[in-house]
Structures are given as C-alpha cells and as structure tokens.
Amino acid sequence: MSTLTTTKVSSKGQIVVPRDLREKLGLQSGDTLVLARHGDILVLKKLTLDTLLDESERNFLEGHTLSHPTFGEGCASTQRPTGARQAAQRL
C-alpha cells in the first residue's frame, strides 16, 4: 500500500518526513538515508547493514568495484538478495 503526502523544502534544502511515516518506517533522529534519483523521482531509503551487505554482494557478483560508475545504485533498491545477510548472521 502506497502513502501519498506532501512536504516542503526549506531554504536550507531540508525536508520533513511526517511523524506517521517516520513511525511506520522506524526512522529516528540521526538515521542515515540513501537518496537515489530515478528521472524526476527521488527515492529515500533507510541505510542499514543489510542494505550495505546486499549492495556489496551484488557488486561483487557483477564484478564491480567501488570505482565502478554504478556502485551505490542498489542501495535504494527494494529487492533484497539473501546471501550477504545470511553470511553476516554467521559472523
């Protein structure tokens, strides 16, 4: 189910995520968000260890390195491979 709401950009470039969305997504003050632009759409996603592990695994399997032009694109993806997460749980 999608939620549609509006917010404004401040003079400092800041936006406010409404309280109900912060609560539903578990966002807290100080959390890091990944921002990705897809055309004229801006996607925000909470950065977690799972996100970083999944992105690292995807790049490794595709032969990409940190200097590859597409590195970081998967952080805003909603798809989650499970291999990296399972490996992290074994640590």
Long-range contacts (C-beta under 8 A, 24 or more apart in sequence): 17-44, 34-72, 34-75, 34-76, 35-76, 36-73, 36-75, 36-76, 43-76, 44-76, 45-75, 45-76, 45-78, 47-75, 49-88, 50-80, 50-84, 50-85, 50-88, 51-75, 53-84, 53-85, 53-87, 53-88, 54-80, 54-81, 54-84, 54-85, 56-84, 57-81, 57-83, 57-84
